[in-house]
Amino acid sequence: MTTEKRKFHRIPFQCQSQVLCGDRTYTAELLDISMRGALLLVRDMPEWEMGHTCFLDAKLVNSDIHMQFEARLVHREEGHYGFVFLSEDIDTFSHLRRLLELNLGDAEIVDRELSDWMKA
């Protein structure tokens, strides 16, 4: 039996994304997102090493809004790449918070996660 270690709720959320690493840009699809990280499908299957730092750009559907994160690769399996967020600007943070509130249906959950995130 596997014990869930995550402190942050993941929400399934698909949108077109890009991963910028070094001098290359890879087309990706965001699969899910949380306050602390995201899972993406990257079809080019780059050979990034664990701990590799990249920049993620997720464009919200039917919107001009982009969420942009500096992130570190922490998981890789058959084209699925899991990243933990290292930093984001205030606009991205605000959009992410609102996205989580709308999809979780409870602002208190997001507030608790934000409090946990700030303590880490």
N, CA, C and O atoms as a Tinker XYZ file with bonds, in Angstrom:
   480  protein
     1  N      0.838000   -1.173000    0.000000    73     2
     2  CA     0.000000    0.000000    0.000000    64     1     3
     3  C      0.886000    1.241000    0.000000    63     2     4     5
     4  O      1.833000    1.330000    0.781000    81     3
     5  N      0.577000    2.210000   -0.885000    73     3     6
     6  CA     1.351000    3.418000   -1.003000    64     5     7
     7  C      0.730000    4.518000   -0.154000    63     6     8     9
     8  O     -0.480000    4.737000   -0.202000    81     7
     9  N      1.545000    5.200000    0.612000    73     7    10
    10  CA     1.071000    6.307000    1.428000    64     9    11
    11  C      1.275000    7.599000    0.654000    63    10    12    13
    12  O      2.372000    7.866000    0.163000    81    11
    13  N      0.233000    8.390000    0.546000    73    11    14
    14  CA     0.310000    9.670000   -0.144000    64    13    15
    15  C      1.108000   10.652000    0.702000    63    14    16    17
    16  O      0.747000   10.915000    1.849000    81    15
    17  N      2.190000   11.197000    0.150000    73    15    18
    18  CA     3.059000   12.105000    0.882000    64    17    19
    19  C      2.800000   13.565000    0.523000    63    18    20    21
    20  O      3.365000   14.456000    1.158000    81    19
    21  N      1.980000   13.828000   -0.454000    73    19    22
    22  CA     1.767000   15.193000   -0.906000    64    21    23
    23  C      0.993000   16.007000    0.122000    63    22    24    25
    24  O      0.035000   15.521000    0.723000    81    23
    25  N      1.422000   17.250000    0.316000    73    23    26
    26  CA     0.722000   18.172000    1.209000    64    25    27
    27  C     -0.190000   19.100000    0.421000    63    26    28    29
    28  O     -1.002000   19.819000    1.002000    81    27
    29  N     -0.058000   19.085000   -0.892000    73    27    30
    30  CA    -0.768000   20.034000   -1.737000    64    29    31
    31  C     -1.676000   19.300000   -2.715000    63    30    32    33
    32  O     -1.254000   18.346000   -3.369000    81    31
    33  N     -2.919000   19.745000   -2.810000    73    31    34
    34  CA    -3.878000   19.138000   -3.734000    64    33    35
    35  C     -3.453000   19.388000   -5.172000    63    34    36    37
    36  O     -3.107000   20.508000   -5.545000    81    35
    37  N     -3.483000   18.335000   -5.968000    73    35    38
    38  CA    -3.264000   18.464000   -7.409000    64    37    39
    39  C     -4.628000   18.577000   -8.064000    63    38    40    41
    40  O     -5.580000   17.909000   -7.662000    81    39
    41  N     -4.712000   19.419000   -9.065000    73    39    42
    42  CA    -5.943000   19.465000   -9.847000    64    41    43
    43  C     -5.609000   19.103000  -11.283000    63    42    44    45
    44  O     -4.615000   19.581000  -11.830000    81    43
    45  N     -6.432000   18.259000  -11.897000    73    43    46
    46  CA    -6.221000   18.007000  -13.318000    64    45    47
    47  C     -6.528000   19.297000  -14.070000    63    46    48    49
    48  O     -7.591000   19.891000  -13.895000    81    47
    49  N     -5.611000   19.711000  -14.885000    73    47    50
    50  CA    -5.813000   20.948000  -15.632000    64    49    51
    51  C     -4.952000   20.875000  -16.873000    63    50    52    53
    52  O     -3.724000   20.905000  -16.788000    81    51
    53  N     -5.588000   20.779000  -18.018000    73    51    54
    54  CA    -4.840000   20.643000  -19.259000    64    53    55
    55  C     -4.800000   21.957000  -20.015000    63    54    56    57
    56  O     -5.813000   22.634000  -20.191000    81    55
    57  N     -3.596000   22.297000  -20.457000    73    55    58
    58  CA    -3.416000   23.440000  -21.350000    64    57    59
    59  C     -2.060000   23.294000  -22.038000    63    58    60    61
    60  O     -1.164000   22.600000  -21.556000    81    59
    61  N     -1.943000   23.961000  -23.160000    73    59    62
    62  CA    -0.690000   23.927000  -23.897000    64    61    63
    63  C      0.367000   24.700000  -23.124000    63    62    64    65
    64  O      0.092000   25.742000  -22.529000    81    63
    65  N      1.565000   24.172000  -23.145000    73    63    66
    66  CA     2.661000   24.758000  -22.380000    64    65    67
    67  C      3.950000   24.663000  -23.165000    63    66    68    69
    68  O      4.040000   23.994000  -24.195000    81    67
    69  N      4.929000   25.347000  -22.648000    73    67    70
    70  CA     6.276000   25.246000  -23.184000    64    69    71
    71  C      7.235000   25.081000  -22.020000    63    70    72    73
    72  O      7.031000   25.631000  -20.938000    81    71
    73  N      8.289000   24.310000  -22.267000    73    71    74
    74  CA     9.361000   24.154000  -21.299000    64    73    75
    75  C     10.621000   24.700000  -21.952000    63    74    76    77
    76  O     11.040000   24.219000  -23.005000    81    75
    77  N     11.215000   25.693000  -21.335000    73    75    78
    78  CA    12.432000   26.300000  -21.845000    64    77    79
    79  C     13.600000   25.836000  -21.001000    63    78    80    81
    80  O     13.669000   26.116000  -19.804000    81    79
    81  N     14.527000   25.116000  -21.641000    73    79    82
    82  CA    15.717000   24.616000  -20.954000    64    81    83
    83  C     16.926000   24.949000  -21.801000    63    82    84    85
    84  O     17.027000   24.554000  -22.963000    81    83
    85  N     17.830000   25.677000  -21.200000    73    83    86
    86  CA    19.013000   26.086000  -21.951000    64    85    87
    87  C     18.591000   26.925000  -23.143000    63    86    88    89
    88  O     17.878000   27.917000  -22.989000    81    87
    89  N     19.025000   26.533000  -24.324000    73    87    90
    90  CA    18.689000   27.290000  -25.533000    64    89    91
    91  C     17.575000   26.634000  -26.343000    63    90    92    93
    92  O     17.344000   27.008000  -27.493000    81    91
    93  N     16.874000   25.647000  -25.748000    73    91    94
    94  CA    15.805000   24.937000  -26.465000    64    93    95
    95  C     14.462000   25.158000  -25.796000    63    94    96    97
    96  O     14.362000   25.321000  -24.580000    81    95
    97  N     13.436000   25.159000  -26.628000    73    95    98
    98  CA    12.062000   25.252000  -26.153000    64    97    99
    99  C     11.331000   23.993000  -26.599000    63    98   100   101
   100  O     11.381000   23.623000  -27.772000    81    99
   101  N     10.654000   23.339000  -25.668000    73    99   102
   102  CA     9.924000   22.104000  -25.933000    64   101   103
   103  C      8.427000   22.357000  -25.778000    63   102   104   105
   104  O      7.997000   23.002000  -24.822000    81   103
   105  N      7.643000   21.850000  -26.715000    73   103   106
   106  CA     6.194000   21.916000  -26.610000    64   105   107
   107  C      5.747000   20.862000  -25.609000    63   106   108   109
   108  O      6.226000   19.728000  -25.627000    81   107
   109  N      4.825000   21.250000  -24.737000    73   107   110
   110  CA     4.366000   20.339000  -23.693000    64   109   111
   111  C      2.881000   20.561000  -23.451000    63   110   112   113
   112  O      2.294000   21.539000  -23.914000    81   111
   113  N      2.289000   19.625000  -22.712000    73   111   114
   114  CA     0.906000   19.768000  -22.278000    64   113   115
   115  C      0.884000   19.641000  -20.759000    63   114   116   117
   116  O      1.332000   18.642000  -20.197000    81   115
   117  N      0.356000   20.667000  -20.110000    73   115   118
   118  CA     0.178000   20.601000  -18.666000    64   117   119
   119  C     -0.922000   19.591000  -18.379000    63   118   120   121
   120  O     -1.992000   19.647000  -18.986000    81   119
   121  N     -0.665000   18.659000  -17.449000    73   119   122
   122  CA    -1.646000   17.630000  -17.102000    64   121   123
   123  C     -2.306000   17.902000  -15.758000    63   122   124   125
   124  O     -3.518000   17.746000  -15.606000    81   123
   125  N     -1.491000   18.311000  -14.778000    73   123   126
   126  CA    -2.057000   18.705000  -13.492000    64   125   127
   127  C     -1.127000   19.711000  -12.824000    63   126   128   129
   128  O      0.037000   19.858000  -13.195000    81   127
   129  N     -1.684000   20.402000  -11.821000    73   127   130
   130  CA    -0.934000   21.475000  -11.182000    64   129   131
   131  C     -1.352000   21.568000   -9.725000    63   130   132   133
   132  O     -2.478000   21.229000   -9.361000    81   131
   133  N     -0.425000   22.033000   -8.899000    73   131   134
   134  CA    -0.692000   22.286000   -7.488000    64   133   135
   135  C      0.008000   23.588000   -7.116000    63   134   136   137
   136  O      0.637000   24.232000   -7.955000    81   135
   137  N     -0.111000   23.961000   -5.853000    73   135   138
   138  CA     0.567000   25.166000   -5.370000    64   137   139
   139  C      2.079000   25.033000   -5.506000    63   138   140   141
   140  O      2.776000   26.039000   -5.639000    81   139
   141  N      2.598000   23.801000   -5.475000    73   139   142
   142  CA     4.041000   23.579000   -5.447000    64   141   143
   143  C      4.655000   23.027000   -6.716000    63   142   144   145
   144  O      5.878000   23.035000   -6.858000    81   143
   145  N      3.823000   22.537000   -7.662000    73   143   146
   146  CA     4.441000   21.942000   -8.829000    64   145   147
   147  C      3.447000   21.532000   -9.887000    63   146   148   149
   148  O      2.248000   21.784000   -9.767000    81   147
   149  N      3.962000   20.891000  -10.934000    73   147   150
   150  CA     3.124000   20.517000  -12.077000    64   149   151
   151  C      3.669000   19.258000  -12.733000    63   150   152   153
   152  O      4.853000   18.934000  -12.636000    81   151
   153  N      2.753000   18.557000  -13.408000    73   151   154
   154  CA     3.099000   17.398000  -14.218000    64   153   155
   155  C      2.807000   17.746000  -15.667000    63   154   156   157
   156  O      1.710000   18.194000  -15.998000    81   155
   157  N      3.798000   17.538000  -16.532000    73   155   158
   158  CA     3.647000   17.852000  -17.941000    64   157   159
   159  C      3.969000   16.646000  -18.799000    63   158   160   161
   160  O      4.784000   15.799000  -18.431000    81   159
   161  N      3.323000   16.582000  -19.940000    73   159   162
   162  CA     3.644000   15.613000  -20.971000    64   161   163
   163  C      4.505000   16.339000  -21.997000    63   162   164   165
   164  O      4.074000   17.324000  -22.596000    81   163
   165  N      5.719000   15.845000  -22.194000    73   163   166
   166  CA     6.650000   16.436000  -23.163000    64   165   167
   167  C      6.932000   15.363000  -24.198000    63   166   168   169
   168  O      7.592000   14.368000  -23.900000    81   167
   169  N      6.439000   15.557000  -25.405000    73   167   170
   170  CA     6.518000   14.521000  -26.436000    64   169   171
   171  C      7.928000   14.308000  -26.989000    63   170   172   173
   172  O      8.244000   13.215000  -27.458000    81   171
   173  N      8.772000   15.331000  -26.941000    73   171   174
   174  CA    10.129000   15.197000  -27.486000    64   173   175
   175  C     11.010000   14.300000  -26.626000    63   174   176   177
   176  O     12.096000   13.911000  -27.056000    81   175
   177  N     10.564000   13.967000  -25.423000    73   175   178
   178  CA    11.295000   13.101000  -24.491000    64   177   179
   179  C     12.753000   13.536000  -24.317000    63   178   180   181
   180  O     13.664000   12.753000  -24.585000    81   179
   181  N     12.980000   14.765000  -23.875000    73   179   182
   182  CA    14.360000   15.199000  -23.639000    64   181   183
   183  C     15.000000   14.388000  -22.514000    63   182   184   185
   184  O     14.307000   13.852000  -21.650000    81   183
   185  N     16.298000   14.307000  -22.535000    73   183   186
   186  CA    17.039000   13.528000  -21.543000    64   185   187
   187  C     17.549000   14.431000  -20.424000    63   186   188   189
   188  O     18.747000   14.457000  -20.146000    81   187
   189  N     16.662000   15.161000  -19.791000    73   187   190
   190  CA    17.062000   16.013000  -18.676000    64   189   191
   191  C     17.413000   15.163000  -17.474000    63   190   192   193
   192  O     16.789000   14.133000  -17.221000    81   191
   193  N     18.401000   15.598000  -16.749000    73   191   194
   194  CA    18.802000   14.935000  -15.506000    64   193   195
   195  C     17.885000   15.406000  -14.380000    63   194   196   197
   196  O     17.363000   16.520000  -14.419000    81   195
   197  N     17.694000   14.550000  -13.379000    73   195   198
   198  CA    16.939000   14.963000  -12.197000    64   197   199
   199  C     17.615000   16.189000  -11.594000    63   198   200   201
   200  O     18.842000   16.267000  -11.531000    81   199
   201  N     16.820000   17.120000  -11.163000    73   199   202
   202  CA    17.344000   18.357000  -10.594000    64   201   203
   203  C     17.580000   19.450000  -11.619000    63   202   204   205
   204  O     17.925000   20.575000  -11.258000    81   203
   205  N     17.395000   19.129000  -12.904000    73   203   206
   206  CA    17.570000   20.106000  -13.970000    64   205   207
   207  C     16.572000   21.255000  -13.780000    63   206   208   209
   208  O     15.399000   21.003000  -13.504000    81   207
   209  N     17.006000   22.485000  -13.919000    73   207   210
   210  CA    16.137000   23.647000  -13.772000    64   209   211
   211  C     15.709000   24.155000  -15.138000    63   210   212   213
   212  O     16.533000   24.319000  -16.038000    81   211
   213  N     14.413000   24.403000  -15.284000    73   211   214
   214  CA    13.826000   24.883000  -16.533000    64   213   215
   215  C     12.844000   26.007000  -16.216000    63   214   216   217
   216  O     12.590000   26.325000  -15.054000    81   215
   217  N     12.305000   26.593000  -17.262000    73   215   218
   218  CA    11.239000   27.580000  -17.127000    64   217   219
   219  C      9.994000   27.023000  -17.806000    63   218   220   221
   220  O     10.049000   26.577000  -18.952000    81   219
   221  N      8.873000   27.051000  -17.090000    73   219   222
   222  CA     7.600000   26.557000  -17.608000    64   221   223
   223  C      6.716000   27.735000  -17.947000    63   222   224   225
   224  O      6.649000   28.709000  -17.197000    81   223
   225  N      6.037000   27.646000  -19.077000    73   223   226
   226  CA     5.087000   28.675000  -19.513000    64   225   227
   227  C      3.794000   27.960000  -19.888000    63   226   228   229
   228  O      3.743000   27.235000  -20.882000    81   227
   229  N      2.747000   28.169000  -19.084000    73   227   230
   230  CA     1.439000   27.551000  -19.327000    64   229   231
   231  C      0.452000   28.644000  -19.722000    63   230   232   233
   232  O      0.203000   29.576000  -18.957000    81   231
   233  N     -0.105000   28.520000  -20.919000    73   231   234
   234  CA    -1.077000   29.500000  -21.407000    64   233   235
   235  C     -2.486000   28.986000  -21.115000    63   234   236   237
   236  O     -2.877000   27.917000  -21.585000    81   235
   237  N     -3.242000   29.759000  -20.336000    73   235   238
   238  CA    -4.591000   29.345000  -19.992000    64   237   239
   239  C     -5.482000   29.384000  -21.221000    63   238   240   241
   240  O     -5.404000   30.313000  -22.024000    81   239
   241  N     -6.323000   28.377000  -21.365000    73   239   242
   242  CA    -7.204000   28.220000  -22.524000    64   241   243
   243  C     -8.158000   29.407000  -22.627000    63   242   244   245
   244  O     -8.663000   29.906000  -21.622000    81   243
   245  N     -8.394000   29.845000  -23.856000    73   243   246
   246  CA    -9.307000   30.960000  -24.147000    64   245   247
   247  C     -8.949000   32.218000  -23.371000    63   246   248   249
   248  O     -9.829000   32.942000  -22.904000    81   247
   249  N     -7.663000   32.472000  -23.237000    73   247   250
   250  CA    -7.202000   33.609000  -22.456000    64   249   251
   251  C     -5.832000   34.041000  -22.961000    63   250   252   253
   252  O     -5.140000   33.285000  -23.643000    81   251
   253  N     -5.454000   35.262000  -22.619000    73   251   254
   254  CA    -4.104000   35.729000  -22.905000    64   253   255
   255  C     -3.190000   35.547000  -21.697000    63   254   256   257
   256  O     -2.046000   36.002000  -21.704000    81   255
   257  N     -3.698000   34.881000  -20.660000    73   255   258
   258  CA    -2.948000   34.711000  -19.421000    64   257   259
   259  C     -1.924000   33.587000  -19.559000    63   258   260   261
   260  O     -2.234000   32.480000  -20.001000    81   259
   261  N     -0.704000   33.911000  -19.168000    73   259   262
   262  CA     0.384000   32.935000  -19.102000    64   261   263
   263  C      0.837000   32.830000  -17.653000    63   262   264   265
   264  O      1.038000   33.842000  -16.981000    81   263
   265  N      0.994000   31.609000  -17.181000    73   263   266
   266  CA     1.613000   31.388000  -15.876000    64   265   267
   267  C      3.028000   30.904000  -16.145000    63   266   268   269
   268  O      3.235000   29.935000  -16.876000    81   267
   269  N      3.994000   31.579000  -15.555000    73   267   270
   270  CA     5.388000   31.264000  -15.826000    64   269   271
   271  C      6.118000   30.959000  -14.522000    63   270   272   273
   272  O      6.038000   31.713000  -13.553000    81   271
   273  N      6.825000   29.841000  -14.524000    73   271   274
   274  CA     7.500000   29.351000  -13.330000    64   273   275
   275  C      8.944000   28.980000  -13.644000    63   274   276   277
   276  O      9.246000   28.502000  -14.737000    81   275
   277  N      9.821000   29.199000  -12.692000    73   275   278
   278  CA    11.122000   28.544000  -12.701000    64   277   279
   279  C     10.895000   27.258000  -11.926000    63   278   280   281
   280  O     10.308000   27.293000  -10.845000    81   279
   281  N     11.344000   26.128000  -12.447000    73   279   282
   282  CA    11.014000   24.845000  -11.839000    64   281   283
   283  C     12.169000   23.854000  -11.966000    63   282   284   285
   284  O     13.008000   23.959000  -12.861000    81   283
   285  N     12.187000   22.893000  -11.047000    73   283   286
   286  CA    13.211000   21.848000  -11.032000    64   285   287
   287  C     12.563000   20.500000  -11.311000    63   286   288   289
   288  O     11.515000   20.182000  -10.749000    81   287
   289  N     13.185000   19.710000  -12.180000    73   287   290
   290  CA    12.687000   18.371000  -12.510000    64   289   291
   291  C     12.906000   17.433000  -11.325000    63   290   292   293
   292  O     14.026000   17.283000  -10.836000    81   291
   293  N     11.807000   16.798000  -10.866000    73   291   294
   294  CA    11.902000   15.882000   -9.729000    64   293   295
   295  C     11.364000   14.490000  -10.047000    63   294   296   297
   296  O     11.517000   13.567000   -9.247000    81   295
   297  N     10.737000   14.338000  -11.209000    73   295   298
   298  CA    10.157000   13.045000  -11.567000    64   297   299
   299  C     10.117000   12.933000  -13.090000    63   298   300   301
   300  O      9.833000   13.903000  -13.792000    81   299
   301  N     10.408000   11.725000  -13.586000    73   299   302
   302  CA    10.362000   11.508000  -15.040000    64   301   303
   303  C      9.957000   10.069000  -15.293000    63   302   304   305
   304  O     10.545000    9.134000  -14.748000    81   303
   305  N      8.926000    9.905000  -16.142000    73   303   306
   306  CA     8.478000    8.560000  -16.497000    64   305   307
   307  C      7.718000    8.595000  -17.811000    63   306   308   309
   308  O      6.631000    9.167000  -17.893000    81   307
   309  N      8.290000    7.984000  -18.839000    73   307   310
   310  CA     7.658000    7.824000  -20.151000    64   309   311
   311  C      6.994000    9.096000  -20.682000    63   310   312   313
   312  O      5.800000    9.099000  -20.979000    81   311
   313  N      7.753000   10.151000  -20.799000    73   311   314
   314  CA     7.244000   11.399000  -21.364000    64   313   315
   315  C      6.547000   12.305000  -20.369000    63   314   316   317
   316  O      6.230000   13.450000  -20.691000    81   315
   317  N      6.302000   11.809000  -19.163000    73   315   318
   318  CA     5.695000   12.623000  -18.110000    64   317   319
   319  C      6.809000   13.180000  -17.225000    63   318   320   321
   320  O      7.645000   12.437000  -16.710000    81   319
   321  N      6.803000   14.490000  -17.060000    73   319   322
   322  CA     7.848000   15.163000  -16.311000    64   321   323
   323  C      7.213000   15.947000  -15.165000    63   322   324   325
   324  O      6.362000   16.810000  -15.381000    81   323
   325  N      7.641000   15.630000  -13.942000    73   323   326
   326  CA     7.133000   16.315000  -12.762000    64   325   327
   327  C      8.121000   17.366000  -12.304000    63   326   328   329
   328  O      9.310000   17.092000  -12.136000    81   327
   329  N      7.617000   18.570000  -12.105000    73   327   330
   330  CA     8.449000   19.695000  -11.701000    64   329   331
   331  C      7.958000   20.261000  -10.379000    63   330   332   333
   332  O      6.756000   20.291000  -10.116000    81   331
   333  N      8.886000   20.707000   -9.555000    73   331   334
   334  CA     8.553000   21.472000   -8.366000    64   333   335
   335  C      8.890000   22.927000   -8.682000    63   334   336   337
   336  O      9.939000   23.227000   -9.252000    81   335
   337  N      7.977000   23.825000   -8.301000    73   335   338
   338  CA     8.187000   25.237000   -8.581000    64   337   339
   339  C      9.249000   25.818000   -7.652000    63   338   340   341
   340  O      9.250000   25.560000   -6.448000    81   339
   341  N     10.147000   26.600000   -8.230000    73   339   342
   342  CA    11.172000   27.301000   -7.464000    64   341   343
   343  C     10.790000   28.755000   -7.266000    63   342   344   345
   344  O     11.037000   29.327000   -6.205000    81   343
   345  N     10.179000   29.364000   -8.299000    73   343   346
   346  CA     9.762000   30.752000   -8.193000    64   345   347
   347  C      8.761000   31.082000   -9.300000    63   346   348   349
   348  O      8.690000   30.411000  -10.330000    81   347
   349  N      7.999000   32.130000   -9.051000    73   347   350
   350  CA     7.075000   32.669000  -10.033000    64   349   351
   351  C      6.831000   34.139000   -9.687000    63   350   352   353
   352  O      7.081000   34.570000   -8.562000    81   351
   353  N      6.343000   34.899000  -10.663000    73   351   354
   354  CA     6.061000   36.308000  -10.374000    64   353   355
   355  C      4.692000   36.430000   -9.696000    63   354   356   357
   356  O      3.942000   35.457000   -9.618000    81   355
   357  N      4.380000   37.617000   -9.213000    73   355   358
   358  CA     3.152000   37.821000   -8.449000    64   357   359
   359  C      1.901000   37.582000   -9.299000    63   358   360   361
   360  O      0.902000   37.082000   -8.782000    81   359
   361  N      1.933000   37.925000  -10.580000    73   359   362
   362  CA     0.770000   37.678000  -11.442000    64   361   363
   363  C      0.528000   36.178000  -11.596000    63   362   364   365
   364  O     -0.610000   35.718000  -11.503000    81   363
   365  N      1.585000   35.425000  -11.829000    73   363   366
   366  CA     1.453000   33.969000  -11.951000    64   365   367
   367  C      0.920000   33.384000  -10.652000    63   366   368   369
   368  O      0.022000   32.542000  -10.669000    81   367
   369  N      1.470000   33.828000   -9.529000    73   367   370
   370  CA     1.010000   33.333000   -8.236000    64   369   371
   371  C     -0.483000   33.615000   -8.045000    63   370   372   373
   372  O     -1.221000   32.745000   -7.584000    81   371
   373  N     -0.927000   34.814000   -8.393000    73   371   374
   374  CA    -2.341000   35.179000   -8.252000    64   373   375
   375  C     -3.231000   34.319000   -9.148000    63   374   376   377
   376  O     -4.289000   33.863000   -8.715000    81   375
   377  N     -2.812000   34.096000  -10.383000    73   375   378
   378  CA    -3.591000   33.261000  -11.306000    64   377   379
   379  C     -3.643000   31.814000  -10.816000    63   378   380   381
   380  O     -4.691000   31.171000  -10.882000    81   379
   381  N     -2.515000   31.307000  -10.325000    73   379   382
   382  CA    -2.480000   29.937000   -9.821000    64   381   383
   383  C     -3.405000   29.787000   -8.614000    63   382   384   385
   384  O     -4.160000   28.819000   -8.518000    81   383
   385  N     -3.341000   30.729000   -7.718000    73   383   386
   386  CA    -4.195000   30.673000   -6.528000    64   385   387
   387  C     -5.668000   30.654000   -6.920000    63   386   388   389
   388  O     -6.444000   29.854000   -6.397000    81   387
   389  N     -6.049000   31.530000   -7.834000    73   387   390
   390  CA    -7.448000   31.595000   -8.272000    64   389   391
   391  C     -7.856000   30.312000   -8.990000    63   390   392   393
   392  O     -8.959000   29.809000   -8.777000    81   391
   393  N     -6.993000   29.789000   -9.823000    73   391   394
   394  CA    -7.257000   28.536000  -10.529000    64   393   395
   395  C     -7.513000   27.398000   -9.541000    63   394   396   397
   396  O     -8.445000   26.614000   -9.717000    81   395
   397  N     -6.683000   27.313000   -8.503000    73   395   398
   398  CA    -6.856000   26.278000   -7.488000    64   397   399
   399  C     -8.153000   26.482000   -6.712000    63   398   400   401
   400  O     -8.873000   25.518000   -6.450000    81   399
   401  N     -8.456000   27.714000   -6.343000    73   399   402
   402  CA    -9.700000   27.996000   -5.613000    64   401   403
   403  C    -10.914000   27.567000   -6.420000    63   402   404   405
   404  O    -11.824000   26.930000   -5.889000    81   403
   405  N    -10.931000   27.914000   -7.700000    73   403   406
   406  CA   -12.073000   27.577000   -8.551000    64   405   407
   407  C    -12.225000   26.070000   -8.725000    63   406   408   409
   408  O    -13.341000   25.551000   -8.716000    81   407
   409  N    -11.113000   25.373000   -8.881000    73   407   410
   410  CA   -11.177000   23.931000   -9.137000    64   409   411
   411  C    -11.355000   23.094000   -7.870000    63   410   412   413
   412  O    -11.943000   22.014000   -7.924000    81   411
   413  N    -10.862000   23.573000   -6.750000    73   411   414
   414  CA   -11.063000   22.852000   -5.492000    64   413   415
   415  C    -12.398000   23.197000   -4.852000    63   414   416   417
   416  O    -12.929000   22.433000   -4.045000    81   415
   417  N    -12.939000   24.368000   -5.223000    73   415   418
   418  CA   -14.236000   24.776000   -4.703000    64   417   419
   419  C    -14.214000   25.223000   -3.253000    63   418   420   421
   420  O    -15.264000   25.336000   -2.622000    81   419
   421  N    -13.015000   25.480000   -2.713000    73   419   422
   422  CA   -12.916000   25.852000   -1.307000    64   421   423
   423  C    -11.658000   26.705000   -1.110000    63   422   424   425
   424  O    -10.538000   26.195000   -1.140000    81   423
   425  N    -11.859000   28.003000   -0.911000    73   423   426
   426  CA   -10.727000   28.913000   -0.725000    64   425   427
   427  C     -9.946000   28.592000    0.545000    63   426   428   429
   428  O     -8.751000   28.879000    0.619000    81   427
   429  N    -10.600000   27.999000    1.550000    73   427   430
   430  CA    -9.912000   27.666000    2.805000    64   429   431
   431  C     -8.830000   26.612000    2.590000    63   430   432   433
   432  O     -7.779000   26.662000    3.230000    81   431
   433  N     -9.078000   25.660000    1.696000    73   431   434
   434  CA    -8.063000   24.642000    1.386000    64   433   435
   435  C     -6.824000   25.324000    0.812000    63   434   436   437
   436  O     -5.697000   25.022000    1.203000    81   435
   437  N     -7.049000   26.240000   -0.112000    73   435   438
   438  CA    -5.929000   26.950000   -0.736000    64   437   439
   439  C     -5.204000   27.797000    0.301000    63   438   440   441
   440  O     -3.975000   27.866000    0.289000    81   439
   441  N     -5.944000   28.443000    1.196000    73   439   442
   442  CA    -5.318000   29.248000    2.255000    64   441   443
   443  C     -4.439000   28.384000    3.159000    63   442   444   445
   444  O     -3.339000   28.795000    3.528000    81   443
   445  N     -4.919000   27.181000    3.520000    73   443   446
   446  CA    -4.125000   26.266000    4.356000    64   445   447
   447  C     -2.858000   25.827000    3.623000    63   446   448   449
   448  O     -1.773000   25.786000    4.204000    81   447
   449  N     -3.012000   25.502000    2.344000    73   447   450
   450  CA    -1.849000   25.082000    1.567000    64   449   451
   451  C     -0.851000   26.222000    1.423000    63   450   452   453
   452  O      0.361000   26.011000    1.485000    81   451
   453  N     -1.362000   27.411000    1.233000    73   451   454
   454  CA    -0.482000   28.581000    1.129000    64   453   455
   455  C      0.277000   28.780000    2.440000    63   454   456   457
   456  O      1.470000   29.082000    2.427000    81   455
   457  N     -0.403000   28.615000    3.553000    73   455   458
   458  CA     0.242000   28.731000    4.862000    64   457   459
   459  C      1.331000   27.667000    5.017000    63   458   460   461
   460  O      2.429000   27.973000    5.481000    81   459
   461  N      1.041000   26.434000    4.639000    73   459   462
   462  CA     2.045000   25.354000    4.700000    64   461   463
   463  C      3.223000   25.653000    3.789000    63   462   464   465
   464  O      4.376000   25.412000    4.148000    81   463
   465  N      2.925000   26.176000    2.614000    73   463   466
   466  CA     3.956000   26.501000    1.628000    64   465   467
   467  C      4.896000   27.576000    2.187000    63   466   468   469
   468  O      6.111000   27.501000    2.008000    81   467
   469  N      4.325000   28.566000    2.860000    73   467   470
   470  CA     5.138000   29.655000    3.394000    64   469   471
   471  C      6.005000   29.203000    4.564000    63   470   472   473
   472  O      7.049000   29.804000    4.821000    81   471
   473  N      5.595000   28.157000    5.278000    73   471   474
   474  CA     6.374000   27.646000    6.402000    64   473   475
   475  C      7.548000   26.790000    5.952000    63   474   476   477
   476  O      8.529000   26.630000    6.677000    81   475
   477  N      7.436000   26.238000    4.736000    73   475   478
   478  CA     8.477000   25.316000    4.237000    64   477   479
   479  C      9.751000   26.036000    3.880000    63   478   480
   480  O     10.716000   25.406000    3.448000    81   479
